[in-house]
Each structure stands twice: as C-alpha cells, then as structure tokens.
Amino acid sequence: MGKAASHFIRCSGHVYHLHYMEWDENGRLSGIFPLREEIAGVVFFNGTLVPVPSACLPEKDLQEEDLQELSAKVETGSTIHLFHIDQKMTKVF
C-alpha cells in the first residue's frame, strides 16, 4: 500500500488541488482524497502527480502530452503507474 500527495493530481479528467492518493499492494488505485492535515506515511511531491493505467502504457517512451489522455482512463481499482511532473517528468513506480 502506498500514499502520495501533491499540489495537483491530474486524474480521470479532473485536476485535484492538495489531495492525496492511495493504492494497494498490487498497485490498484484505492482513491483520491482531500489533504486536510498531515497524514502518516504520505509522501509529498511538488508539482503534479499523474496516475496512468498499467494496461494503457504504450511501448514507446511517454511524453508529458500523452499523460493527459491516458490519465483520463483511470478508475478506482485500476492498476496504475504513477508519474511526477515538476520541471521534468519522472516515473515514480
């Protein structure tokens, strides 16, 4: 299980400000929740987090522009890969 928070989370066509996301031990998204206080075990990232369904990852290298389209396909229960965008795009897991 993991938890990550960010200034912005872009997922399913929405942009969430100061929220955190949780996923289970298999990498399935459990949900996105408001970050109202400090929560133990939450890793905070500057910038934007973008979850992408594992099943939709292309064989080619992803570009930042690809993430918006792919993140729109994320639903609760989707197995995800998480990307962090600050000054550059980095795959978190």
Beta strands, then each sheet from edge to edge (+ up, - down):
strand 1: 2-11
strand 2: 14-23
strand 3: 29-34
strand 4: 43-53
strand 5: 80-85
strand 6: 89-91
sheet 1: 3+ 2- 1+ 4+ 5- 6+
end
